[in-house]
Amino acid sequence: MASSLANSLVITGGRRGLGAALAQELVSALAPARLVLTARSVDQTFRSQWPAATLVEADLGSAGGVERAALSIGEVVAAAPHRHGAVWDAILVHNSGSLSPLGEIGQGMVGAGAGSGPADLAKNVFDSVSASSQLNIASFAALTAAFVDSASRRPAGLPRSLVLNVSSLAAIQPFSSWGVYCAGKAFRERLMSVLAAEQAELDGGGRVVAFSYAPGPLDTDMQLELRSSERVSKGVRDAMAAAHREGTLVSPAASAGAIARQVAAGPSALAGLGDGLRADYFDLVPQR
Ligand SMILES: NC(=O)c1ccc[n+]([C@@H]2O[C@H](COP(=O)([O-])OP(=O)(O)OC[C@H]3O[C@@H](n4cnc5c(N)ncnc54)[C@H](OP(=O)(O)O)[C@@H]3O)[C@@H](O)[C@H]2O)c1
């Protein structure tokens, strides 16, 4: 039984990896009255796990997928009941993300066998960065805009709403061969800080809290890609392989549980974490 409540919760990429763990932990901590989970594929297994949720099949690298997800966000935020004692009105968790294109800046970004002339290289990089930006940047901005608009239309007197950006250490630290990923995460954190500044200018400090969470190095498919892709520079790949071998990767459940406990403690608990705009798993769960 949750000790805190939220009126509604939306999680992108809620079917697997960290997103699935966040769904479990946030639902258990906040018992949202309405729940939306997005995934590129919604099958019977996923449906049977979440019989009461709205499951939206949406590739967030496409305009159609973003529109479908935004429609659900608008509906669920507007229709969620006002629960007595809720600590949050609506919560949007931006979890979906991808690493591609990996590779050191230059030929490394296109891999062996691609055209080696400057025009071929530029065309290749232009196409791959454009595709990844649709998911990691454009859909993030688009769904945040839809959510802020819907949350701001809720009746006065409700608790605040939250945009929780799943970020990474890569947002603030460069890693060789992850240039586009690092830049995408930095973009997302800066958009969150602008949202926080805009909300702070509104009466009463605004309706929406913006926060970024770096979940630590997680034992998920994304890590598998990092330690197996030839495009990842050797030093980084070896470090990731060693973390896996030595068992120092963080489990998605542990990371999701750590942030869920903070979210369940409400807006002032989040404001007290890190610099008030971002926190890392290792800030929440200091290592011995
Ligand atoms: N793993 C790490 O070490 C680590 C560290 C720091 C931050 N993170 C961040 O944590 C988040 C989750 O990553 P993860 O580790 O759980 O990786 P993962 O297992 O590879 O999962 C990636 C997630 O993104 C979704 N996704 C990928 N492409 C998508 C698309 N085109 N449209 C919609 N959804 C898409 C996937 O949903 P589908 O079910 O549709 O495939 C899945 O839920 C990401 O934002 C990642 O950057 C991970």
The ligand as an SDF file (V2000), in Angstrom:
LIG
                    3D

 48 52  0  0  0  0  0  0  0  0999 V2000
   21.9020    1.5220  -18.9800 N   0  0  0  0  0  0  0  0  0  0  0  0
   22.6340    2.4830  -18.4520 C   0  0  0  0  0  0  0  0  0  0  0  0
   23.7670    2.2450  -17.9800 O   0  0  0  0  0  0  0  0  0  0  0  0
   22.0950    3.8850  -18.3830 C   0  0  0  0  0  0  0  0  0  0  0  0
   22.8610    4.8400  -17.7060 C   0  0  0  0  0  0  0  0  0  0  0  0
   22.3960    6.1440  -17.6290 C   0  0  0  0  0  0  0  0  0  0  0  0
   21.1970    6.4730  -18.2290 C   0  0  0  0  0  0  0  0  0  0  0  0
   20.4630    5.5250  -18.8790 N   0  0  0  0  0  0  0  0  0  0  0  0
   19.1980    5.9470  -19.4890 C   0  0  0  0  0  0  0  0  0  0  0  0
   18.1520    5.1380  -18.9880 O   0  0  0  0  0  0  0  0  0  0  0  0
   17.0900    5.1090  -19.9480 C   0  0  0  0  0  0  0  0  0  0  0  0
   16.6380    3.6720  -20.1450 C   0  0  0  0  0  0  0  0  0  0  0  0
   17.7130    2.9410  -20.6630 O   0  0  0  0  0  0  0  0  0  0  0  0
   17.9430    1.3770  -20.3660 P   0  0  0  0  0  0  0  0  0  0  0  0
   19.2520    1.2420  -19.7250 O   0  0  0  0  0  0  0  0  0  0  0  0
   16.7310    0.7940  -19.7390 O   0  0  0  0  0  0  0  0  0  0  0  0
   18.1260    0.8720  -21.8640 O   0  0  0  0  0  0  0  0  0  0  0  0
   17.3620   -0.2190  -22.7420 P   0  0  0  0  0  0  0  0  0  0  0  0
   17.1760   -1.4560  -21.9600 O   0  0  0  0  0  0  0  0  0  0  0  0
   18.1170   -0.2350  -24.0090 O   0  0  0  0  0  0  0  0  0  0  0  0
   15.9410    0.4500  -22.9480 O   0  0  0  0  0  0  0  0  0  0  0  0
   15.7490    1.5230  -23.8320 C   0  0  0  0  0  0  0  0  0  0  0  0
   14.3380    2.0480  -23.6330 C   0  0  0  0  0  0  0  0  0  0  0  0
   14.1030    3.0730  -24.6020 O   0  0  0  0  0  0  0  0  0  0  0  0
   12.9590    2.7230  -25.3600 C   0  0  0  0  0  0  0  0  0  0  0  0
   13.1570    3.1200  -26.7560 N   0  0  0  0  0  0  0  0  0  0  0  0
   14.2470    2.8960  -27.5350 C   0  0  0  0  0  0  0  0  0  0  0  0
   14.0260    3.3670  -28.7820 N   0  0  0  0  0  0  0  0  0  0  0  0
   12.7640    3.8850  -28.7740 C   0  0  0  0  0  0  0  0  0  0  0  0
   11.9410    4.5050  -29.7580 C   0  0  0  0  0  0  0  0  0  0  0  0
   12.3660    4.6930  -31.0240 N   0  0  0  0  0  0  0  0  0  0  0  0
   10.7050    4.9130  -29.3750 N   0  0  0  0  0  0  0  0  0  0  0  0
   10.2550    4.7300  -28.1210 C   0  0  0  0  0  0  0  0  0  0  0  0
   10.9730    4.1490  -27.1510 N   0  0  0  0  0  0  0  0  0  0  0  0
   12.2180    3.7270  -27.4790 C   0  0  0  0  0  0  0  0  0  0  0  0
   12.8200    1.2110  -25.2390 C   0  0  0  0  0  0  0  0  0  0  0  0
   11.4600    0.8650  -25.3990 O   0  0  0  0  0  0  0  0  0  0  0  0
   10.9330   -0.3780  -26.3300 P   0  0  0  0  0  0  0  0  0  0  0  0
   10.2390   -1.2930  -25.3860 O   0  0  0  0  0  0  0  0  0  0  0  0
    9.9890    0.2770  -27.2760 O   0  0  0  0  0  0  0  0  0  0  0  0
   12.1100   -1.0000  -26.9970 O   0  0  0  0  0  0  0  0  0  0  0  0
   13.2920    0.9600  -23.8200 C   0  0  0  0  0  0  0  0  0  0  0  0
   12.2560    1.1500  -22.9000 O   0  0  0  0  0  0  0  0  0  0  0  0
   17.6300    5.7770  -21.2070 C   0  0  0  0  0  0  0  0  0  0  0  0
   17.1830    7.1030  -21.2840 O   0  0  0  0  0  0  0  0  0  0  0  0
   19.1440    5.7570  -20.9880 C   0  0  0  0  0  0  0  0  0  0  0  0
   19.7920    6.7710  -21.6840 O   0  0  0  0  0  0  0  0  0  0  0  0
   20.8850    4.2310  -18.9660 C   0  0  0  0  0  0  0  0  0  0  0  0
  1  2  1  0
  2  3  2  0
  2  4  1  0
  4  5  1  0
  4 48  2  0
  5  6  2  0
  6  7  1  0
  7  8  2  0
  8  9  1  0
  8 48  1  0
  9 10  1  0
  9 46  1  0
 10 11  1  0
 11 12  1  0
 11 44  1  0
 12 13  1  0
 13 14  1  0
 14 15  2  0
 14 16  1  0
 14 17  1  0
 17 18  1  0
 18 19  2  0
 18 20  1  0
 18 21  1  0
 21 22  1  0
 22 23  1  0
 23 24  1  0
 23 42  1  0
 24 25  1  0
 25 26  1  0
 25 36  1  0
 26 27  1  0
 26 35  1  0
 27 28  2  0
 28 29  1  0
 29 30  1  0
 29 35  2  0
 30 31  1  0
 30 32  2  0
 32 33  1  0
 33 34  2  0
 34 35  1  0
 36 37  1  0
 36 42  1  0
 37 38  1  0
 38 39  2  0
 38 40  1  0
 38 41  1  0
 42 43  1  0
 44 45  1  0
 44 46  1  0
 46 47  1  0
M  CHG  2   8   1  16  -1
M  END
$$$$
